Amino acid sequence: MTEWLLPLLRCPISREPLEAAAPAWVAEIQRLAESGRIKTKVGGTISDIPPQGLVNASKQWFYPLRGEVADLLAEDAISIPPSLASTISSAAERQ
């Protein structure tokens, strides 16, 4: 993603700034998605998480990057449940 564009992007749900998701975050989200524990905002199950994405400042929503394009549709946002946010944060800190 183009570096100058990132500061302009906002989460379509919370209106918080978006930031690049750390590789450890994405790896944990991929692992959770494979086990069926990750859902989209509208409740759909997702299993194919690309290797890059954006997260909002409060780490509640993940937006996958497909190539250089961020999927910022609110209904496609991947929900990070609060109970899993600490797990993901801990995994990111260990790496």
NUSE-414455 format. One line per 3 residues: number of its first residue (from 1); for each residue y negated, x, z negated of N, C-alpha, C. Coordinates in Angstrom, 2 decimals. Example, Ala and Ser with C-alpha at 12.3 -4.5 7.8 and 13.67 -1.06 7.14 Angstrom:
2
1> 5.69,13.19,-7.80,4.50,12.30,-7.80,3.30,13.20,-7.80 ~ 2.25,12.85,-7.08,1.06,13.67,-7.14,-0.03,12.90,-7.87
This chain:
95
1> 1.17,0.84,0.00,0.00,0.00,0.00,-1.24,0.89,0.00 ~ -2.24,0.46,0.70,-3.48,1.20,0.80,-4.17,1.26,-0.57 ~ -4.47,2.47,-1.02,-5.04,2.67,-2.36,-6.35,1.94,-2.59
4> -7.20,1.86,-1.57,-8.50,1.20,-1.77,-8.36,-0.30,-1.94 ~ -7.24,-0.87,-1.50,-7.05,-2.31,-1.58,-6.58,-2.77,-2.96 ~ -5.80,-1.97,-3.64,-5.21,-2.36,-4.92,-6.22,-2.87,-5.94
7> -7.37,-2.21,-6.15,-8.33,-2.73,-7.14,-8.91,-4.11,-6.79 ~ -8.78,-4.51,-5.56,-9.32,-5.81,-5.13,-8.34,-6.96,-5.34 ~ -7.07,-6.64,-5.51,-6.04,-7.67,-5.62,-5.96,-8.24,-7.03
10> -5.69,-9.54,-7.09,-5.54,-10.24,-8.36,-4.27,-11.06,-8.34 ~ -3.69,-11.26,-9.50,-2.53,-12.12,-9.64,-2.97,-13.55,-9.29 ~ -2.29,-14.22,-8.37,-2.69,-15.57,-8.02,-2.44,-16.60,-9.12
13> -1.68,-16.23,-10.13,-1.38,-17.15,-11.23,-2.33,-16.92,-12.40 ~ -2.42,-15.68,-12.88,-3.23,-15.38,-14.07,-4.62,-14.87,-13.74 ~ -4.86,-14.49,-12.51,-6.13,-13.89,-12.05,-6.38,-12.51,-12.66
16> -5.36,-11.91,-13.25,-5.47,-10.57,-13.81,-5.36,-9.54,-12.68 ~ -5.89,-8.34,-12.90,-5.70,-7.27,-11.90,-4.22,-6.96,-11.74 ~ -3.88,-6.47,-10.56,-2.51,-6.04,-10.28,-2.45,-4.53,-10.26
19> -1.30,-3.99,-10.60,-1.08,-2.55,-10.56,0.29,-2.28,-9.98 ~ 0.47,-1.09,-9.49,1.77,-0.70,-8.95,2.80,-0.69,-10.08 ~ 3.94,-1.27,-9.84,5.01,-1.27,-10.83,5.66,0.11,-10.86
22> 5.87,0.61,-12.06,6.53,1.91,-12.23,7.96,1.81,-11.70 ~ 8.48,2.91,-11.13,9.86,2.88,-10.62,10.87,2.42,-11.66 ~ 10.69,2.77,-12.92,11.62,2.33,-13.97,11.55,0.81,-14.15
25> 10.36,0.25,-14.03,10.18,-1.20,-14.10,10.97,-1.86,-12.98 ~ 10.76,-1.37,-11.77,11.43,-1.98,-10.61,12.94,-1.87,-10.75 ~ 13.43,-0.73,-11.19,14.87,-0.55,-11.37,15.43,-1.56,-12.38
28> 14.72,-1.79,-13.45,15.18,-2.75,-14.46,15.12,-4.17,-13.91 ~ 14.07,-4.49,-13.18,13.97,-5.82,-12.56,15.10,-6.02,-11.56 ~ 15.42,-4.99,-10.78,16.53,-5.08,-9.83,17.84,-5.33,-10.57
31> 18.06,-4.62,-11.67,19.28,-4.79,-12.45,19.38,-6.21,-13.00 ~ 18.28,-6.72,-13.54,18.27,-8.07,-14.09,18.46,-9.12,-12.99 ~ 17.89,-8.88,-11.83,18.04,-9.82,-10.71,19.49,-9.89,-10.26
34> 20.15,-8.75,-10.22,21.56,-8.73,-9.82,22.44,-9.54,-10.75 ~ 22.04,-9.62,-12.01,22.81,-10.40,-12.98,22.34,-11.86,-13.05 ~ 21.39,-12.24,-12.20,20.93,-13.62,-12.16,19.95,-14.01,-13.24
37> 19.35,-13.01,-13.91,18.45,-13.30,-15.03,16.98,-13.34,-14.65 ~ 16.68,-13.21,-13.38,15.29,-13.23,-12.91,15.11,-14.43,-12.00 ~ 14.01,-15.15,-12.20,13.71,-16.34,-11.41,12.30,-16.26,-10.85
40> 12.06,-17.01,-9.78,10.70,-17.13,-9.24,9.94,-18.17,-10.07 ~ 8.66,-18.27,-9.81,7.81,-19.23,-10.54,8.34,-20.65,-10.42 ~ 8.88,-21.00,-9.28,9.38,-22.36,-9.07,10.85,-22.52,-9.47
43> 11.43,-21.50,-10.12,12.78,-21.60,-10.66,13.89,-21.12,-9.76 ~ 13.56,-20.60,-8.59,14.59,-20.08,-7.69,15.15,-18.76,-8.19 ~ 16.42,-18.55,-7.92,17.05,-17.28,-8.28,16.79,-16.28,-7.16
46> 16.56,-15.06,-7.53,16.32,-14.01,-6.54,17.23,-12.83,-6.86 ~ 17.84,-12.27,-5.83,18.75,-11.15,-6.07,18.34,-9.89,-5.31 ~ 17.50,-10.03,-4.29,17.10,-8.89,-3.48,15.68,-8.47,-3.84
49> 15.56,-7.46,-4.67,14.26,-6.95,-5.10,13.98,-5.65,-4.35 ~ 12.90,-5.59,-3.58,12.55,-4.34,-2.88,12.25,-3.21,-3.87 ~ 12.27,-1.96,-3.42,12.07,-0.82,-4.32,10.64,-0.62,-4.82
52> 9.69,-1.44,-4.34,8.31,-1.32,-4.81,7.74,-2.71,-5.06 ~ 6.74,-2.75,-5.94,6.10,-4.03,-6.20,4.86,-3.86,-7.05 ~ 4.22,-4.97,-7.30,3.02,-5.00,-8.13,3.29,-5.89,-9.33
55> 2.67,-5.58,-10.46,2.76,-6.41,-11.65,1.36,-6.74,-12.12 ~ 1.23,-7.90,-12.78,-0.08,-8.23,-13.34,-0.27,-7.47,-14.65 ~ -1.47,-7.47,-15.16,-1.81,-6.65,-16.34,-0.98,-7.01,-17.57
58> -0.63,-8.28,-17.73,0.14,-8.68,-18.91,1.65,-8.58,-18.71 ~ 2.06,-8.05,-17.55,3.48,-7.81,-17.23,4.31,-9.10,-17.27 ~ 3.72,-10.21,-16.82,4.45,-11.48,-16.77,4.94,-11.81,-15.37
61> 4.29,-11.26,-14.35,4.61,-11.60,-12.97,4.76,-10.35,-12.13 ~ 5.80,-10.34,-11.31,6.11,-9.23,-10.41,6.01,-9.75,-8.99 ~ 5.34,-8.98,-8.13,5.17,-9.33,-6.72,5.77,-8.21,-5.87
64> 6.84,-8.50,-5.13,7.48,-7.45,-4.34,6.62,-6.98,-3.17 ~ 6.74,-5.71,-2.87,6.13,-5.14,-1.67,7.22,-5.03,-0.62 ~ 6.98,-5.60,0.51,7.92,-5.50,1.63,7.23,-4.65,2.69
67> 7.61,-3.38,2.73,6.88,-2.42,3.55,5.54,-2.15,2.89 ~ 4.48,-2.39,3.58,3.13,-2.21,3.03,2.50,-3.54,2.63 ~ 3.25,-4.63,2.70,2.69,-5.95,2.48,3.19,-6.54,1.16
70> 2.25,-6.93,0.31,2.59,-7.57,-0.96,2.76,-9.07,-0.74 ~ 3.82,-9.62,-1.29,4.04,-11.07,-1.25,3.30,-11.65,-2.45 ~ 2.09,-12.15,-2.22,1.26,-12.66,-3.30,1.21,-14.19,-3.34
73> 2.21,-14.84,-2.80,2.29,-16.29,-2.92,2.73,-16.63,-4.34 ~ 2.01,-17.53,-4.99,2.32,-17.88,-6.38,3.75,-18.37,-6.53 ~ 4.23,-19.16,-5.56,5.59,-19.70,-5.69,6.67,-18.64,-5.52
76> 6.33,-17.48,-4.95,7.28,-16.39,-4.79,7.20,-15.36,-5.92 ~ 6.25,-15.55,-6.83,6.10,-14.61,-7.95,7.39,-14.58,-8.77 ~ 7.77,-13.41,-9.18,9.00,-13.25,-9.98,8.60,-13.20,-11.44
79> 9.12,-14.15,-12.18,8.79,-14.30,-13.60,9.53,-13.27,-14.44 ~ 8.79,-12.58,-15.29,9.39,-11.66,-16.25,9.32,-12.35,-17.61 ~ 10.44,-12.89,-18.10,10.42,-13.60,-19.38,9.96,-12.68,-20.51
82> 9.22,-13.23,-21.49,8.74,-12.41,-22.60,9.86,-11.65,-23.32 ~ 11.02,-12.27,-23.43,12.13,-11.59,-24.11,12.60,-10.37,-23.35 ~ 12.37,-10.34,-22.03,12.79,-9.20,-21.22,11.67,-8.19,-21.05
85> 10.43,-8.59,-21.28,9.30,-7.69,-21.08,9.42,-6.45,-21.97 ~ 9.85,-6.64,-23.21,9.99,-5.49,-24.10,11.13,-4.59,-23.64 ~ 12.20,-5.17,-23.10,13.31,-4.39,-22.57,12.84,-3.53,-21.41
88> 12.08,-4.15,-20.52,11.58,-3.43,-19.36,10.61,-2.35,-19.79 ~ 9.72,-2.67,-20.74,8.77,-1.68,-21.23,9.49,-0.49,-21.87 ~ 10.53,-0.78,-22.65,11.29,0.30,-23.29,11.98,1.17,-22.25
91> 12.54,0.55,-21.21,13.21,1.32,-20.15,12.20,2.20,-19.44 ~ 11.01,1.68,-19.19,9.98,2.45,-18.50,9.53,3.63,-19.34 ~ 9.44,3.45,-20.64,9.00,4.53,-21.52,10.03,5.65,-21.60
94> 11.32,5.30,-21.50,12.37,6.32,-21.60,12.39,7.23,-20.40 ~ 11.89,6.77,-19.25,11.97,7.58,-18.04,10.72,8.36,-17.81
